[in-house]
Amino acid sequence: MSHETSVPGARAVPVGPPVPFDPDVAAVLAALRDSVPRTTLDALPALREQGSEMAQLVTADQLRRAGAFEVQERTVPGPAGAPDVPLLVCVPTGTTGPLPVLFYIHGGGMVAGDNRVGLPELQELTGYEAAIVSVDYRLAPEHPHPAPVEDCYAGLVWTAENTADLGIDPDRILVAGSSAGGGLAAATALLARDRGGPALVGQMLMCPMLDDRNDTPSSVQMAGLGIWDRGENEVGWTALLGAACGGPDVSPYAAPARATDLSNLPPAYIDVGSAETFRDEDVAYATRIWQAGGIAELHVWPGGCHSFEAVAPHAAISVASQRARTAWLRRTLSY
């Protein structure tokens, strides 16, 4: 039986009980319950240290994949008046002709992570047939909006302006991101459209963080469950936006769900779990792209928690989601 949600600030729509997790995902979540701390501003230093230790395990040697990739660290001009932006560039070796490229933006709730997060998995998605440029943007709350998205855009502009040097095809640049990085990827695509910036062949938005209002039915339905619930989402958005969070004047380049015009965007791939906070805002974003006459491929994976493919990589839905992502990349980038 459904009930009217009474959570302050939430949309007054019928919300039933939580969507059950996929059994394989549920088993991993149960094992992780006491070992994965909740994201709070007070816990942020410890969370960042833990994340840094994990990221350091992703070495340049690992990213080279026994010589399959050439790996470079580049520092490129940042936004006007801001620091330079670090990029990690991974280019497949033994290939001929200009390569397609994924300009990749890491996750971390706007408050954590660096440009190594998720990179090995992305290499697997490409089948070693596309270059990857991963951006290390400034993090909130020390660097609130617009610092993160402007860093991402500056890195994208540099990539597009240096395609010949990198061996990249200027006609096959795609922006990609996961979680907070998915939201930043969507915002970067909006900036590229509105500023007449680099032409993008696509945008891959993996469980993207799009809506600072944090009041969708799924955010209420899954509160306190899984990974990155409504409370943690509030922490991330407040770190990025401060007192403006949830108010009337939030920029679409901070929260892409606020955009009133989703026309003339590159084709989008959007995926999300059915049992996570971001489900409804991600479905709504795909729907609004279609309503604006655009192209979007949407996957809602039954029983998936946030980032379920990383939590339970061997679950059937994880294997299926990775195959769907790879197939879309191959079609979109023509390789």
N, C-alpha and C positions, 0 to 999 in steps of 0.2 A: 504494500500500500504506500502511495506517495504521501508526502506531507508538505505544507508550505514552509519554506525555510524561514527561520526567524533570526538568522545571523545578521548583526548590524552591518549595513552597507551592502548586503547581498541582494541580488535581483529576486524579487518575490515571484518565484515560479515553483511549480511542484518539483520536489526533489525526493527521489526514493532512497532506498538503502544503498550503501556503497556497491559499486560494481565489483564482483569477485575477481581476484587475480587469477591469471593462468596458473595451473598447479605447479609447473616447473618454476615459474617466477615466485610464487608464494613460498615455496620451499626455501629458496635462496633468501628471500626477504626475512623469513623467520630466523634463519641462521645469522643474518646480519643485524637483527633488531637491536642488540645491545652493543654492537661494535661500531656503528655508524652514528656519530653525534649529529644532533640537529644543528642547523645553521642559525646562529645568533650573532649579533655584533660583538658581544662579549667573547664568544668562542672563536671569532674570526682569526686572531693571530695563530691559535693552535691549529685551526683548520688549514690555514695557508701553509703553515710549516709542514703539516702532514702531506698536503698536496704537493709541496715542493720536493719533499723526499721521494714521493712516488714519481713525479715528473723526471727527477734526476736519473731514474732507472731507464728512461727513454734516451739512450745515448745516441750520439751521431753515428757510431758504428752500427747500432741496431737499425737506425733509419736508413743506412746505406744498403741493408739487406744483401750482404755478401757481394757488394758491387753492383746491385741492380739499380741503385740510385746514386746520383751525385748530390751531396748535401752541403749547402752553404748557409752561413749566417750573414745576413745583410742588415745594415742600419740605414734607413732612408729618411728623407725629410718628412717631418710631421706637419700637423696643421700650423697655420701662421701663428708665430709666437709660442709654440709648444715644443716639447722635446722631440728628438728624432724617434722613429718607430722601428723596433726590431722586427725583422722578418726571418723566418726559417724557410729556405727554398730547397725543395726536393725534386730533382729532375731525373727521370728514368734514363739509364744509359743504354747504348746499343740500339737506339731507335733512329729512324731517319725522318727528316722533315720536321717542321714546326709542330710542337705538341699542344694538345689542349691543356688547360690549366684550371685547377680548382683554387680559388682564393678562399682560404679556410679561416673561420673565426671560432675559437674554442669556447666551450661552456664554462660554467662556474658561478652561475647566479648573479653575474655582474660584479662579484666581489672576490673571486678567486680564480686560480688557474693561470697557465701560460701557454705559449704557442707550441708546446710539445703534447699537450693534453689531446688525446684522441687521434693523434697523427698516425701511429702505426695501423690503427683500424681503418683509417681513411686510405692509406696505401693499399690495403687489402681490397677495399671497395673498388679502387681504380684498376685492379689487376695489373698494376705496374705499367699502365699505358697512358698515364696522364701526369703532368707535373702538378705539384702542390706548393702553394705559397701560404704559409701560416703566419698570422699576424699576432704580435704580442701587444695588445692594447692596454692602456692605463685602466686601473680598476677603481670602482667605487668602494667605500664612500670618500676616500681621499681625493678621487678624481671623478666627480659627478658628471652627469650629462651636461654638455655634449662631448666630453673628452673621449669616452670609449668609442663612440660611433665615428667621431672625426678622425681618430687614429686609424680606424678600419678603412675609412674612405681614402685617407692619405696613402695608406699602403696599397689599396686597389689602384689608385691613380698612378703610383710609381710603377706598379706591375704592368699596367697597360702601356706606359710610356717606355718600358724597357723590354718589350717582348723580343726584339731581335737579339739583345744581349743574352736573354735567358733561354732562347730557343723555343719560344712560345708562339702559338698561332694567335694573332690579335683578334681573330674572328671567333675564337673558341675559349672565351673567358667566362667562367661560371663562379658565382659566389655561393659558398656553402657554410653552414654552421649548425651547431647542436645546442639545444637548450637556450641559455642566454646568448650563445653564439648564433643560434638560429634567429633570434630576435634581432640581433645586430646585423646579420646577413640580410634580413628583410628590410631593415632600415637603410643599409648601405645601398641596396637596390633602389629604394625610393630616392635617396640622395643622387645616385647616378642618373636616374631619370630626370629629376627636377633641376639638376645643375648642368645637364647636357654632358655628363661625364662619360666614363668608359661604357661602351656597348657590351651588354652582358647577354650571353646565349641562354642562361638559365639561372635559377636560384634554388638551391637544395636546402630546405628548412626542416631539420630533424628535431622533432618535439620542441618547436620554437617557443620562446618566452616572449609573448606579444602584447599583453594587456595589463597595464599597471593597476586597473580597477579591481582586479582580484575578486570578482563577484559573480563569476559564471556558475551555473549549476554544478559543473564538475568540480570546481574549486571548493564548493561547500560539501558536495557529496563525498569527496575523498579526503577531507580535512583530517589530519592526524594519522593518515595511512600512507604506506609506501615511502617513496623518496621524493623530497621537495614538495611538501604539502603547502596548504594555504598560508600557514604561519611563516614558513621559511620564504615563501614567495613575497610576503609583505616585507620581510627583512631585505631581500634583494632589491625590490623596487624602491623602498624608502632610502636605501643606501644610494641609489642612482639619482633619485628625484627630490629627496628631502621632503619638506612640507607640501610641495606641489603634488606629491603622489596621490592619485585617485581624484584629483581636482579637475576643474574645467579647462585648464590651460596647458595640458601636457602635449609636447610636440610629438608628431607621428614619427620623427626620427629618433625619439626615445622609446616610444611604445607604438609600433606599427599598427596595432589594432585601432589607434586613434585616427588613422589616415581616412580622409573622406573620399579620396580618389585613388582607386587601385587599378586604373586603366593604364595601358601602355607599359606594363611591366614585363620582364622576361618570363618565360614559362617557369612555373613553380612545381617543385616536388615537396609535398608536405606530408609528414607522417607523425603519428602520435599513438600512445596506448589508450585503450578505452577506460582504464582504471587509473587515470592520473589527472592532476590539476589542470594541465593545459589542453585537455581534450576539446572542450567546447570553444575556446578562443581560436584554436587551430582550425577546427572545422568551419567556424564562421569566417576565418580569413580566406580559406579556399573558396567558400561559397561566394564571398564578395568579389573575389577575382573573377569567377565565372560570370557573376552579375554585371561586371564591368566589361565583359567581352573578352576576358583573358583566358589563358591556358593554365590549368592546375591539375596535377595528379595527386589525389588524396588517399592515404591509407590510414585506417584506424584499426590497430591491431588488438584483437579481443583479449582482455585480461592483462594487457601490458601496463606495467608501472612506468614511471618516468625513467628513461634511459634503460629500458628493460633489456636491450640487446647487449649492453655492457654488464648489467647485473647478472643476467643468465644467458650467456652467449650460445649455449648449446640447446636452449629451449627451441621447440619447433617454430614458434612465432618469431624468435630472433633470427633463425636461419632464413625463414621466409622473408623477413624484413630486409636483411642484407642482400638477398638475391634481387628483391624488387628495387632497391637503391642502385645496385650495380647495373641492372637492366636499363633503368632510366638514364643513368650517366652515359652508358654506351649509346643509347638513342640520341640523347641531347648533344653529346660531344662528338658524335660520328666517329667512333673508333672501334 
